[in-house]
Amino acid sequence: MKTLTKELWMDIPQRRQIVSIHEDDVEYLVDGSGEQNRLIRVTINKRVPGSARC
């Protein structure tokens, strides 16, 4: 199984901010892998209020 890791670094003006990552952004990042069958997992590095619903 091949794996590909990409990190998105963002400068945000506030300490906490919701950033929307759309399907097109994710597709752009993995298109260079050359794989046709893909499983994509997107994670966040910190839990902030409103970032995930439990």
mmCIF entry with sequence, helices, sheets and N, C-alpha, C, O atoms, coordinates in Angstrom:
data_MODEL
# 
_entry.id   MODEL 
# 
_entity.id                         1 
_entity.type                       polymer 
_entity.pdbx_number_of_molecules   1 
# 
_entity_poly.entity_id                      1 
_entity_poly.type                           'polypeptide(L)' 
_entity_poly.nstd_linkage                   no 
_entity_poly.nstd_monomer                   no 
_entity_poly.pdbx_seq_one_letter_code       MKTLTKELWMDIPQRRQIVSIHEDDVEYLVDGSGEQNRLIRVTINKRVPGSARC 
_entity_poly.pdbx_seq_one_letter_code_can   MKTLTKELWMDIPQRRQIVSIHEDDVEYLVDGSGEQNRLIRVTINKRVPGSARC 
_entity_poly.pdbx_strand_id                 A 
# 
loop_
_entity_poly_seq.entity_id 
_entity_poly_seq.num 
_entity_poly_seq.mon_id 
_entity_poly_seq.hetero 
1 1  MET n 
1 2  LYS n 
1 3  THR n 
1 4  LEU n 
1 5  THR n 
1 6  LYS n 
1 7  GLU n 
1 8  LEU n 
1 9  TRP n 
1 10 MET n 
1 11 ASP n 
1 12 ILE n 
1 13 PRO n 
1 14 GLN n 
1 15 ARG n 
1 16 ARG n 
1 17 GLN n 
1 18 ILE n 
1 19 VAL n 
1 20 SER n 
1 21 ILE n 
1 22 HIS n 
1 23 GLU n 
1 24 ASP n 
1 25 ASP n 
1 26 VAL n 
1 27 GLU n 
1 28 TYR n 
1 29 LEU n 
1 30 VAL n 
1 31 ASP n 
1 32 GLY n 
1 33 SER n 
1 34 GLY n 
1 35 GLU n 
1 36 GLN n 
1 37 ASN n 
1 38 ARG n 
1 39 LEU n 
1 40 ILE n 
1 41 ARG n 
1 42 VAL n 
1 43 THR n 
1 44 ILE n 
1 45 ASN n 
1 46 LYS n 
1 47 ARG n 
1 48 VAL n 
1 49 PRO n 
1 50 GLY n 
1 51 SER n 
1 52 ALA n 
1 53 ARG n 
1 54 CYS n 
# 
_struct_asym.id          A 
_struct_asym.entity_id   1 
# 
loop_
_struct_conf.conf_type_id 
_struct_conf.id 
_struct_conf.pdbx_PDB_helix_id 
_struct_conf.beg_label_comp_id 
_struct_conf.beg_label_asym_id 
_struct_conf.beg_label_seq_id 
_struct_conf.pdbx_beg_PDB_ins_code 
_struct_conf.end_label_comp_id 
_struct_conf.end_label_asym_id 
_struct_conf.end_label_seq_id 
_struct_conf.pdbx_end_PDB_ins_code 
_struct_conf.beg_auth_comp_id 
_struct_conf.beg_auth_asym_id 
_struct_conf.beg_auth_seq_id 
_struct_conf.end_auth_comp_id 
_struct_conf.end_auth_asym_id 
_struct_conf.end_auth_seq_id 
_struct_conf.pdbx_PDB_helix_class 
_struct_conf.details 
_struct_conf.pdbx_PDB_helix_length 
HELX_P HELX_P1 AA1 GLU A 23 ? VAL A 30 ? GLU A 23 VAL A 30 1 ? 8 
HELX_P HELX_P2 AA2 ASP A 31 ? SER A 33 ? ASP A 31 SER A 33 5 ? 3 
# 
_struct_conf_type.id          HELX_P 
_struct_conf_type.criteria    ? 
_struct_conf_type.reference   ? 
# 
loop_
_atom_site.group_PDB 
_atom_site.id 
_atom_site.type_symbol 
_atom_site.label_atom_id 
_atom_site.label_alt_id 
_atom_site.label_comp_id 
_atom_site.label_asym_id 
_atom_site.label_entity_id 
_atom_site.label_seq_id 
_atom_site.pdbx_PDB_ins_code 
_atom_site.Cartn_x 
_atom_site.Cartn_y 
_atom_site.Cartn_z 
_atom_site.occupancy 
_atom_site.B_iso_or_equiv 
_atom_site.pdbx_formal_charge 
_atom_site.auth_seq_id 
_atom_site.auth_comp_id 
_atom_site.auth_asym_id 
_atom_site.auth_atom_id 
_atom_site.pdbx_PDB_model_num 
ATOM 1   N N  . MET A 1 1  ? 0.835   -1.168 0.000   1.00 0.00 ? 1  MET A N  1 
ATOM 2   C CA . MET A 1 1  ? 0.000   0.000  0.000   1.00 0.00 ? 1  MET A CA 1 
ATOM 3   C C  . MET A 1 1  ? 0.888   1.243  0.000   1.00 0.00 ? 1  MET A C  1 
ATOM 4   O O  . MET A 1 1  ? 1.798   1.369  0.820   1.00 0.00 ? 1  MET A O  1 
ATOM 5   N N  . LYS A 1 2  ? 0.616   2.141  -0.916  1.00 0.00 ? 2  LYS A N  1 
ATOM 6   C CA . LYS A 1 2  ? 1.340   3.408  -0.963  1.00 0.00 ? 2  LYS A CA 1 
ATOM 7   C C  . LYS A 1 2  ? 0.636   4.418  -0.063  1.00 0.00 ? 2  LYS A C  1 
ATOM 8   O O  . LYS A 1 2  ? -0.582  4.379  0.108   1.00 0.00 ? 2  LYS A O  1 
ATOM 9   N N  . THR A 1 3  ? 1.415   5.303  0.496   1.00 0.00 ? 3  THR A N  1 
ATOM 10  C CA . THR A 1 3  ? 0.831   6.381  1.292   1.00 0.00 ? 3  THR A CA 1 
ATOM 11  C C  . THR A 1 3  ? 1.399   7.711  0.817   1.00 0.00 ? 3  THR A C  1 
ATOM 12  O O  . THR A 1 3  ? 2.508   7.776  0.286   1.00 0.00 ? 3  THR A O  1 
ATOM 13  N N  . LEU A 1 4  ? 0.637   8.748  1.011   1.00 0.00 ? 4  LEU A N  1 
ATOM 14  C CA . LEU A 1 4  ? 1.044   10.095 0.644   1.00 0.00 ? 4  LEU A CA 1 
ATOM 15  C C  . LEU A 1 4  ? 0.606   11.017 1.775   1.00 0.00 ? 4  LEU A C  1 
ATOM 16  O O  . LEU A 1 4  ? -0.558  11.003 2.176   1.00 0.00 ? 4  LEU A O  1 
ATOM 17  N N  . THR A 1 5  ? 1.521   11.806 2.283   1.00 0.00 ? 5  THR A N  1 
ATOM 18  C CA . THR A 1 5  ? 1.197   12.746 3.350   1.00 0.00 ? 5  THR A CA 1 
ATOM 19  C C  . THR A 1 5  ? 1.424   14.164 2.851   1.00 0.00 ? 5  THR A C  1 
ATOM 20  O O  . THR A 1 5  ? 2.501   14.490 2.352   1.00 0.00 ? 5  THR A O  1 
ATOM 21  N N  . LYS A 1 6  ? 0.419   14.991 2.984   1.00 0.00 ? 6  LYS A N  1 
ATOM 22  C CA . LYS A 1 6  ? 0.523   16.403 2.618   1.00 0.00 ? 6  LYS A CA 1 
ATOM 23  C C  . LYS A 1 6  ? 0.055   17.226 3.803   1.00 0.00 ? 6  LYS A C  1 
ATOM 24  O O  . LYS A 1 6  ? -0.934  16.885 4.451   1.00 0.00 ? 6  LYS A O  1 
ATOM 25  N N  . GLU A 1 7  ? 0.748   18.286 4.082   1.00 0.00 ? 7  GLU A N  1 
ATOM 26  C CA . GLU A 1 7  ? 0.353   19.184 5.164   1.00 0.00 ? 7  GLU A CA 1 
ATOM 27  C C  . GLU A 1 7  ? -0.023  20.531 4.582   1.00 0.00 ? 7  GLU A C  1 
ATOM 28  O O  . GLU A 1 7  ? 0.628   21.026 3.661   1.00 0.00 ? 7  GLU A O  1 
ATOM 29  N N  . LEU A 1 8  ? -1.060  21.113 5.114   1.00 0.00 ? 8  LEU A N  1 
ATOM 30  C CA . LEU A 1 8  ? -1.464  22.462 4.735   1.00 0.00 ? 8  LEU A CA 1 
ATOM 31  C C  . LEU A 1 8  ? -1.072  23.406 5.862   1.00 0.00 ? 8  LEU A C  1 
ATOM 32  O O  . LEU A 1 8  ? -1.522  23.241 6.996   1.00 0.00 ? 8  LEU A O  1 
ATOM 33  N N  . TRP A 1 9  ? -0.255  24.372 5.566   1.00 0.00 ? 9  TRP A N  1 
ATOM 34  C CA . TRP A 1 9  ? 0.130   25.383 6.547   1.00 0.00 ? 9  TRP A CA 1 
ATOM 35  C C  . TRP A 1 9  ? -0.609  26.658 6.191   1.00 0.00 ? 9  TRP A C  1 
ATOM 36  O O  . TRP A 1 9  ? -0.606  27.082 5.035   1.00 0.00 ? 9  TRP A O  1 
ATOM 37  N N  . MET A 1 10 ? -1.239  27.268 7.174   1.00 0.00 ? 10 MET A N  1 
ATOM 38  C CA . MET A 1 10 ? -2.031  28.464 6.942   1.00 0.00 ? 10 MET A CA 1 
ATOM 39  C C  . MET A 1 10 ? -1.690  29.527 7.964   1.00 0.00 ? 10 MET A C  1 
ATOM 40  O O  . MET A 1 10 ? -1.485  29.237 9.143   1.00 0.00 ? 10 MET A O  1 
ATOM 41  N N  . ASP A 1 11 ? -1.635  30.750 7.499   1.00 0.00 ? 11 ASP A N  1 
ATOM 42  C CA . ASP A 1 11 ? -1.502  31.895 8.399   1.00 0.00 ? 11 ASP A CA 1 
ATOM 43  C C  . ASP A 1 11 ? -2.894  32.480 8.584   1.00 0.00 ? 11 ASP A C  1 
ATOM 44  O O  . ASP A 1 11 ? -3.530  32.910 7.621   1.00 0.00 ? 11 ASP A O  1 
ATOM 45  N N  . ILE A 1 12 ? -3.356  32.492 9.812   1.00 0.00 ? 12 ILE A N  1 
ATOM 46  C CA . ILE A 1 12 ? -4.668  33.050 10.098  1.00 0.00 ? 12 ILE A CA 1 
ATOM 47  C C  . ILE A 1 12 ? -4.496  34.236 11.042  1.00 0.00 ? 12 ILE A C  1 
ATOM 48  O O  . ILE A 1 12 ? -3.635  34.211 11.922  1.00 0.00 ? 12 ILE A O  1 
ATOM 49  N N  . PRO A 1 13 ? -5.313  35.277 10.864  1.00 0.00 ? 13 PRO A N  1 
ATOM 50  C CA . PRO A 1 13 ? -5.127  36.497 11.651  1.00 0.00 ? 13 PRO A CA 1 
ATOM 51  C C  . PRO A 1 13 ? -5.505  36.359 13.124  1.00 0.00 ? 13 PRO A C  1 
ATOM 52  O O  . PRO A 1 13 ? -5.036  37.133 13.959  1.00 0.00 ? 13 PRO A O  1 
ATOM 53  N N  . GLN A 1 14 ? -6.342  35.387 13.446  1.00 0.00 ? 14 GLN A N  1 
ATOM 54  C CA . GLN A 1 14 ? -6.771  35.226 14.829  1.00 0.00 ? 14 GLN A CA 1 
ATOM 55  C C  . GLN A 1 14 ? -6.181  33.942 15.400  1.00 0.00 ? 14 GLN A C  1 
ATOM 56  O O  . GLN A 1 14 ? -5.704  33.077 14.666  1.00 0.00 ? 14 GLN A O  1 
ATOM 57  N N  . ARG A 1 15 ? -6.223  33.842 16.709  1.00 0.00 ? 15 ARG A N  1 
ATOM 58  C CA . ARG A 1 15 ? -5.714  32.627 17.349  1.00 0.00 ? 15 ARG A CA 1 
ATOM 59  C C  . ARG A 1 15 ? -6.542  31.409 16.955  1.00 0.00 ? 15 ARG A C  1 
ATOM 60  O O  . ARG A 1 15 ? -5.997  30.332 16.715  1.00 0.00 ? 15 ARG A O  1 
ATOM 61  N N  . ARG A 1 16 ? -7.848  31.583 16.891  1.00 0.00 ? 16 ARG A N  1 
ATOM 62  C CA . ARG A 1 16 ? -8.753  30.513 16.477  1.00 0.00 ? 16 ARG A CA 1 
ATOM 63  C C  . ARG A 1 16 ? -9.602  31.003 15.319  1.00 0.00 ? 16 ARG A C  1 
ATOM 64  O O  . ARG A 1 16 ? -10.137 32.111 15.347  1.00 0.00 ? 16 ARG A O  1 
ATOM 65  N N  . GLN A 1 17 ? -9.716  30.175 14.318  1.00 0.00 ? 17 GLN A N  1 
ATOM 66  C CA . GLN A 1 17 ? -10.514 30.543 13.160  1.00 0.00 ? 17 GLN A CA 1 
ATOM 67  C C  . GLN A 1 17 ? -10.925 29.271 12.437  1.00 0.00 ? 17 GLN A C  1 
ATOM 68  O O  . GLN A 1 17 ? -10.139 28.329 12.337  1.00 0.00 ? 17 GLN A O  1 
ATOM 69  N N  . ILE A 1 18 ? -12.143 29.240 11.937  1.00 0.00 ? 18 ILE A N  1 
ATOM 70  C CA . ILE A 1 18 ? -12.594 28.098 11.149  1.00 0.00 ? 18 ILE A CA 1 
ATOM 71  C C  . ILE A 1 18 ? -12.137 28.302 9.713   1.00 0.00 ? 18 ILE A C  1 
ATOM 72  O O  . ILE A 1 18 ? -12.401 29.341 9.108   1.00 0.00 ? 18 ILE A O  1 
ATOM 73  N N  . VAL A 1 19 ? -11.455 27.307 9.177   1.00 0.00 ? 19 VAL A N  1 
ATOM 74  C CA . VAL A 1 19 ? -10.965 27.358 7.804   1.00 0.00 ? 19 VAL A CA 1 
ATOM 75  C C  . VAL A 1 19 ? -11.654 26.243 7.036   1.00 0.00 ? 19 VAL A C  1 
ATOM 76  O O  . VAL A 1 19 ? -11.611 25.081 7.440   1.00 0.00 ? 19 VAL A O  1 
ATOM 77  N N  . SER A 1 20 ? -12.285 26.595 5.937   1.00 0.00 ? 20 SER A N  1 
ATOM 78  C CA . SER A 1 20 ? -13.012 25.619 5.134   1.00 0.00 ? 20 SER A CA 1 
ATOM 79  C C  . SER A 1 20 ? -12.074 25.006 4.094   1.00 0.00 ? 20 SER A C  1 
ATOM 80  O O  . SER A 1 20 ? -11.469 25.721 3.294   1.00 0.00 ? 20 SER A O  1 
ATOM 81  N N  . ILE A 1 21 ? -11.961 23.688 4.112   1.00 0.00 ? 21 ILE A N  1 
ATOM 82  C CA . ILE A 1 21 ? -11.167 22.972 3.117   1.00 0.00 ? 21 ILE A CA 1 
ATOM 83  C C  . ILE A 1 21 ? -12.156 22.214 2.243   1.00 0.00 ? 21 ILE A C  1 
ATOM 84  O O  . ILE A 1 21 ? -12.864 21.329 2.723   1.00 0.00 ? 21 ILE A O  1 
ATOM 85  N N  . HIS A 1 22 ? -12.204 22.560 0.967   1.00 0.00 ? 22 HIS A N  1 
ATOM 86  C CA . HIS A 1 22 ? -13.189 21.995 0.056   1.00 0.00 ? 22 HIS A CA 1 
ATOM 87  C C  . HIS A 1 22 ? -12.642 20.780 -0.683  1.00 0.00 ? 22 HIS A C  1 
ATOM 88  O O  . HIS A 1 22 ? -11.434 20.550 -0.734  1.00 0.00 ? 22 HIS A O  1 
ATOM 89  N N  . GLU A 1 23 ? -13.560 20.015 -1.252  1.00 0.00 ? 23 GLU A N  1 
ATOM 90  C CA . GLU A 1 23 ? -13.203 18.800 -1.991  1.00 0.00 ? 23 GLU A CA 1 
ATOM 91  C C  . GLU A 1 23 ? -12.190 19.100 -3.093  1.00 0.00 ? 23 GLU A C  1 
ATOM 92  O O  . GLU A 1 23 ? -11.261 18.319 -3.301  1.00 0.00 ? 23 GLU A O  1 
ATOM 93  N N  . ASP A 1 24 ? -12.353 20.216 -3.800  1.00 0.00 ? 24 ASP A N  1 
ATOM 94  C CA . ASP A 1 24 ? -11.420 20.573 -4.874  1.00 0.00 ? 24 ASP A CA 1 
ATOM 95  C C  . ASP A 1 24 ? -10.006 20.766 -4.345  1.00 0.00 ? 24 ASP A C  1 
ATOM 96  O O  . ASP A 1 24 ? -9.040  20.383 -5.004  1.00 0.00 ? 24 ASP A O  1 
ATOM 97  N N  . ASP A 1 25 ? -9.876  21.354 -3.165  1.00 0.00 ? 25 ASP A N  1 
ATOM 98  C CA . ASP A 1 25 ? -8.556  21.562 -2.568  1.00 0.00 ? 25 ASP A CA 1 
ATOM 99  C C  . ASP A 1 25 ? -7.882  20.230 -2.264  1.00 0.00 ? 25 ASP A C  1 
ATOM 100 O O  . ASP A 1 25 ? -6.686  20.063 -2.500  1.00 0.00 ? 25 ASP A O  1 
ATOM 101 N N  . VAL A 1 26 ? -8.653  19.287 -1.741  1.00 0.00 ? 26 VAL A N  1 
ATOM 102 C CA . VAL A 1 26 ? -8.104  17.971 -1.405  1.00 0.00 ? 26 VAL A CA 1 
ATOM 103 C C  . VAL A 1 26 ? -7.746  17.211 -2.676  1.00 0.00 ? 26 VAL A C  1 
ATOM 104 O O  . VAL A 1 26 ? -6.688  16.586 -2.741  1.00 0.00 ? 26 VAL A O  1 
ATOM 105 N N  . GLU A 1 27 ? -8.613  17.256 -3.689  1.00 0.00 ? 27 GLU A N  1 
ATOM 106 C CA . GLU A 1 27 ? -8.319  16.577 -4.959  1.00 0.00 ? 27 GLU A CA 1 
ATOM 107 C C  . GLU A 1 27 ? -7.033  17.108 -5.571  1.00 0.00 ? 27 GLU A C  1 
ATOM 108 O O  . GLU A 1 27 ? -6.226  16.332 -6.082  1.00 0.00 ? 27 GLU A O  1 
ATOM 109 N N  . TYR A 1 28 ? -6.832  18.407 -5.527  1.00 0.00 ? 28 TYR A N  1 
ATOM 110 C CA . TYR A 1 28 ? -5.618  19.008 -6.077  1.00 0.00 ? 28 TYR A CA 1 
ATOM 111 C C  . TYR A 1 28 ? -4.371  18.450 -5.391  1.00 0.00 ? 28 TYR A C  1 
ATOM 112 O O  . TYR A 1 28 ? -3.358  18.201 -6.044  1.00 0.00 ? 28 TYR A O  1 
ATOM 113 N N  . LEU A 1 29 ? -4.448  18.257 -4.087  1.00 0.00 ? 29 LEU A N  1 
ATOM 114 C CA . LEU A 1 29 ? -3.294  17.765 -3.336  1.00 0.00 ? 29 LEU A CA 1 
ATOM 115 C C  . LEU A 1 29 ? -2.954  16.315 -3.657  1.00 0.00 ? 29 LEU A C  1 
ATOM 116 O O  . LEU A 1 29 ? -1.778  15.949 -3.658  1.00 0.00 ? 29 LEU A O  1 
ATOM 117 N N  . VAL A 1 30 ? -3.950  15.487 -3.928  1.00 0.00 ? 30 VAL A N  1 
ATOM 118 C CA . VAL A 1 30 ? -3.681  14.061 -4.152  1.00 0.00 ? 30 VAL A CA 1 
ATOM 119 C C  . VAL A 1 30 ? -3.608  13.672 -5.627  1.00 0.00 ? 30 VAL A C  1 
ATOM 120 O O  . VAL A 1 30 ? -3.250  12.535 -5.933  1.00 0.00 ? 30 VAL A O  1 
ATOM 121 N N  . ASP A 1 31 ? -3.931  14.567 -6.539  1.00 0.00 ? 31 ASP A N  1 
ATOM 122 C CA . ASP A 1 31 ? -3.868  14.243 -7.970  1.00 0.00 ? 31 ASP A CA 1 
ATOM 123 C C  . ASP A 1 31 ? -2.472  13.834 -8.403  1.00 0.00 ? 31 ASP A C  1 
ATOM 124 O O  . ASP A 1 31 ? -2.334  13.018 -9.315  1.00 0.00 ? 31 ASP A O  1 
ATOM 125 N N  . GLY A 1 32 ? -1.457  14.362 -7.792  1.00 0.00 ? 32 GLY A N  1 
ATOM 126 C CA . GLY A 1 32 ? -0.082  14.050 -8.159  1.00 0.00 ? 32 GLY A CA 1 
ATOM 127 C C  . GLY A 1 32 ? 0.381   12.672 -7.731  1.00 0.00 ? 32 GLY A C  1 
ATOM 128 O O  . GLY A 1 32 ? 1.492   12.268 -8.073  1.00 0.00 ? 32 GLY A O  1 
ATOM 129 N N  . SER A 1 33 ? -0.438  11.943 -6.995  1.00 0.00 ? 33 SER A N  1 
ATOM 130 C CA . SER A 1 33 ? -0.020  10.625 -6.504  1.00 0.00 ? 33 SER A CA 1 
ATOM 131 C C  . SER A 1 33 ? -0.002  9.574  -7.604  1.00 0.00 ? 33 SER A C  1 
ATOM 132 O O  . SER A 1 33 ? 0.720   8.584  -7.491  1.00 0.00 ? 33 SER A O  1 
ATOM 133 N N  . GLY A 1 34 ? -0.774  9.765  -8.656  1.00 0.00 ? 34 GLY A N  1 
ATOM 134 C CA . GLY A 1 34 ? -0.817  8.795  -9.742  1.00 0.00 ? 34 GLY A CA 1 
ATOM 135 C C  . GLY A 1 34 ? -1.702  7.593  -9.463  1.00 0.00 ? 34 GLY A C  1 
ATOM 136 O O  . GLY A 1 34 ? -1.854  6.735  -10.332 1.00 0.00 ? 34 GLY A O  1 
ATOM 137 N N  . GLU A 1 35 ? -2.282  7.507  -8.297  1.00 0.00 ? 35 GLU A N  1 
ATOM 138 C CA . GLU A 1 35 ? -3.156  6.386  -7.937  1.00 0.00 ? 35 GLU A CA 1 
ATOM 139 C C  . GLU A 1 35 ? -4.581  6.669  -8.406  1.00 0.00 ? 35 GLU A C  1 
ATOM 140 O O  . GLU A 1 35 ? -5.046  7.807  -8.360  1.00 0.00 ? 35 GLU A O  1 
ATOM 141 N N  . GLN A 1 36 ? -5.264  5.622  -8.856  1.00 0.00 ? 36 GLN A N  1 
ATOM 142 C CA . GLN A 1 36 ? -6.656  5.780  -9.283  1.00 0.00 ? 36 GLN A CA 1 
ATOM 143 C C  . GLN A 1 36 ? -7.627  5.511  -8.142  1.00 0.00 ? 36 GLN A C  1 
ATOM 144 O O  . GLN A 1 36 ? -8.659  6.175  -8.040  1.00 0.00 ? 36 GLN A O  1 
ATOM 145 N N  . ASN A 1 37 ? -7.314  4.554  -7.289  1.00 0.00 ? 37 ASN A N  1 
ATOM 146 C CA . ASN A 1 37 ? -8.165  4.243  -6.137  1.00 0.00 ? 37 ASN A CA 1 
ATOM 147 C C  . ASN A 1 37 ? -7.565  4.909  -4.912  1.00 0.00 ? 37 ASN A C  1 
ATOM 148 O O  . ASN A 1 37 ? -6.423  4.645  -4.538  1.00 0.00 ? 37 ASN A O  1 
ATOM 149 N N  . ARG A 1 38 ? -8.354  5.777  -4.295  1.00 0.00 ? 38 ARG A N  1 
ATOM 150 C CA . ARG A 1 38 ? -7.811  6.551  -3.178  1.00 0.00 ? 38 ARG A CA 1 
ATOM 151 C C  . ARG A 1 38 ? -8.733  6.503  -1.976  1.00 0.00 ? 38 ARG A C  1 
ATOM 152 O O  . ARG A 1 38 ? -9.956  6.458  -2.110  1.00 0.00 ? 38 ARG A O  1 
ATOM 153 N N  . LEU A 1 39 ? -8.136  6.513  -0.819  1.00 0.00 ? 39 LEU A N  1 
ATOM 154 C CA . LEU A 1 39 ? -8.843  6.695  0.440   1.00 0.00 ? 39 LEU A CA 1 
ATOM 155 C C  . LEU A 1 39 ? -8.207  7.915  1.087   1.00 0.00 ? 39 LEU A C  1 
ATOM 156 O O  . LEU A 1 39 ? -7.007  7.924  1.362   1.00 0.00 ? 39 LEU A O  1 
ATOM 157 N N  . ILE A 1 40 ? -9.005  8.935  1.329   1.00 0.00 ? 40 ILE A N  1 
ATOM 158 C CA . ILE A 1 40 ? -8.475  10.198 1.835   1.00 0.00 ? 40 ILE A CA 1 
ATOM 159 C C  . ILE A 1 40 ? -8.942  10.394 3.272   1.00 0.00 ? 40 ILE A C  1 
ATOM 160 O O  . ILE A 1 40 ? -10.124 10.251 3.586   1.00 0.00 ? 40 ILE A O  1 
ATOM 161 N N  . ARG A 1 41 ? -8.000  10.720 4.126   1.00 0.00 ? 41 ARG A N  1 
ATOM 162 C CA . ARG A 1 41 ? -8.313  11.008 5.527   1.00 0.00 ? 41 ARG A CA 1 
ATOM 163 C C  . ARG A 1 41 ? -7.797  12.404 5.844   1.00 0.00 ? 41 ARG A C  1 
ATOM 164 O O  . ARG A 1 41 ? -6.612  12.696 5.677   1.00 0.00 ? 41 ARG A O  1 
ATOM 165 N N  . VAL A 1 42 ? -8.685  13.243 6.294   1.00 0.00 ? 42 VAL A N  1 
ATOM 166 C CA . VAL A 1 42 ? -8.321  14.611 6.657   1.00 0.00 ? 42 VAL A CA 1 
ATOM 167 C C  . VAL A 1 42 ? -8.467  14.733 8.166   1.00 0.00 ? 42 VAL A C  1 
ATOM 168 O O  . VAL A 1 42 ? -9.518  14.408 8.718   1.00 0.00 ? 42 VAL A O  1 
ATOM 169 N N  . THR A 1 43 ? -7.422  15.199 8.833   1.00 0.00 ? 43 THR A N  1 
ATOM 170 C CA . THR A 1 43 ? -7.462  15.373 10.280  1.00 0.00 ? 43 THR A CA 1 
ATOM 171 C C  . THR A 1 43 ? -7.064  16.799 10.640  1.00 0.00 ? 43 THR A C  1 
ATOM 172 O O  . THR A 1 43 ? -6.476  17.522 9.836   1.00 0.00 ? 43 THR A O  1 
ATOM 173 N N  . ILE A 1 44 ? -7.397  17.181 11.861  1.00 0.00 ? 44 ILE A N  1 
ATOM 174 C CA . ILE A 1 44 ? -6.982  18.485 12.369  1.00 0.00 ? 44 ILE A CA 1 
ATOM 175 C C  . ILE A 1 44 ? -5.992  18.259 13.496  1.00 0.00 ? 44 ILE A C  1 
ATOM 176 O O  . ILE A 1 44 ? -6.004  17.210 14.140  1.00 0.00 ? 44 ILE A O  1 
ATOM 177 N N  . ASN A 1 45 ? -5.130  19.245 13.734  1.00 0.00 ? 45 ASN A N  1 
ATOM 178 C CA . ASN A 1 45 ? -4.108  19.047 14.757  1.00 0.00 ? 45 ASN A CA 1 
ATOM 179 C C  . ASN A 1 45 ? -4.584  19.398 16.161  1.00 0.00 ? 45 ASN A C  1 
ATOM 180 O O  . ASN A 1 45 ? -3.991  18.934 17.135  1.00 0.00 ? 45 ASN A O  1 
ATOM 181 N N  . LYS A 1 46 ? -5.621  20.191 16.295  1.00 0.00 ? 46 LYS A N  1 
ATOM 182 C CA . LYS A 1 46 ? -6.125  20.561 17.621  1.00 0.00 ? 46 LYS A CA 1 
ATOM 183 C C  . LYS A 1 46 ? -7.639  20.599 17.589  1.00 0.00 ? 46 LYS A C  1 
ATOM 184 O O  . LYS A 1 46 ? -8.245  20.970 16.584  1.00 0.00 ? 46 LYS A O  1 
ATOM 185 N N  . ARG A 1 47 ? -8.232  20.218 18.684  1.00 0.00 ? 47 ARG A N  1 
ATOM 186 C CA . ARG A 1 47 ? -9.689  20.326 18.808  1.00 0.00 ? 47 ARG A CA 1 
ATOM 187 C C  . ARG A 1 47 ? -10.032 21.691 19.391  1.00 0.00 ? 47 ARG A C  1 
ATOM 188 O O  . ARG A 1 47 ? -9.562  22.067 20.465  1.00 0.00 ? 47 ARG A O  1 
ATOM 189 N N  . VAL A 1 48 ? -10.850 22.408 18.664  1.00 0.00 ? 48 VAL A N  1 
ATOM 190 C CA . VAL A 1 48 ? -11.344 23.690 19.145  1.00 0.00 ? 48 VAL A CA 1 
ATOM 191 C C  . VAL A 1 48 ? -12.870 23.632 19.125  1.00 0.00 ? 48 VAL A C  1 
ATOM 192 O O  . VAL A 1 48 ? -13.443 22.869 18.348  1.00 0.00 ? 48 VAL A O  1 
ATOM 193 N N  . PRO A 1 49 ? -13.528 24.415 19.955  1.00 0.00 ? 49 PRO A N  1 
ATOM 194 C CA . PRO A 1 49 ? -14.991 24.385 19.966  1.00 0.00 ? 49 PRO A CA 1 
ATOM 195 C C  . PRO A 1 49 ? -15.558 24.638 18.572  1.00 0.00 ? 49 PRO A C  1 
ATOM 196 O O  . PRO A 1 49 ? -15.202 25.615 17.913  1.00 0.00 ? 49 PRO A O  1 
ATOM 197 N N  . GLY A 1 50 ? -16.440 23.747 18.132  1.00 0.00 ? 50 GLY A N  1 
ATOM 198 C CA . GLY A 1 50 ? -17.067 23.898 16.825  1.00 0.00 ? 50 GLY A CA 1 
ATOM 199 C C  . GLY A 1 50 ? -16.329 23.221 15.694  1.00 0.00 ? 50 GLY A C  1 
ATOM 200 O O  . GLY A 1 50 ? -16.833 23.204 14.570  1.00 0.00 ? 50 GLY A O  1 
ATOM 201 N N  . SER A 1 51 ? -15.148 22.655 15.942  1.00 0.00 ? 51 SER A N  1 
ATOM 202 C CA . SER A 1 51 ? -14.384 22.041 14.853  1.00 0.00 ? 51 SER A CA 1 
ATOM 203 C C  . SER A 1 51 ? -14.848 20.633 14.538  1.00 0.00 ? 51 SER A C  1 
ATOM 204 O O  . SER A 1 51 ? -14.660 20.167 13.414  1.00 0.00 ? 51 SER A O  1 
ATOM 205 N N  . ALA A 1 52 ? -15.446 19.946 15.490  1.00 0.00 ? 52 ALA A N  1 
ATOM 206 C CA . ALA A 1 52 ? -15.912 18.575 15.266  1.00 0.00 ? 52 ALA A CA 1 
ATOM 207 C C  . ALA A 1 52 ? -17.162 18.339 16.094  1.00 0.00 ? 52 ALA A C  1 
ATOM 208 O O  . ALA A 1 52 ? -17.287 18.819 17.220  1.00 0.00 ? 52 ALA A O  1 
ATOM 209 N N  . ARG A 1 53 ? -18.068 17.600 15.515  1.00 0.00 ? 53 ARG A N  1 
ATOM 210 C CA . ARG A 1 53 ? -19.292 17.265 16.241  1.00 0.00 ? 53 ARG A CA 1 
ATOM 211 C C  . ARG A 1 53 ? -19.159 15.868 16.802  1.00 0.00 ? 53 ARG A C  1 
ATOM 212 O O  . ARG A 1 53 ? -18.828 14.934 16.071  1.00 0.00 ? 53 ARG A O  1 
ATOM 213 N N  . CYS A 1 54 ? -19.410 15.714 18.076  1.00 0.00 ? 54 CYS A N  1 
ATOM 214 C CA . CYS A 1 54 ? -19.297 14.401 18.723  1.00 0.00 ? 54 CYS A CA 1 
ATOM 215 C C  . CYS A 1 54 ? -20.658 13.762 18.866  1.00 0.00 ? 54 CYS A C  1 
ATOM 216 O O  . CYS A 1 54 ? -20.767 12.652 19.388  1.00 0.00 ? 54 CYS A O  1 
# 
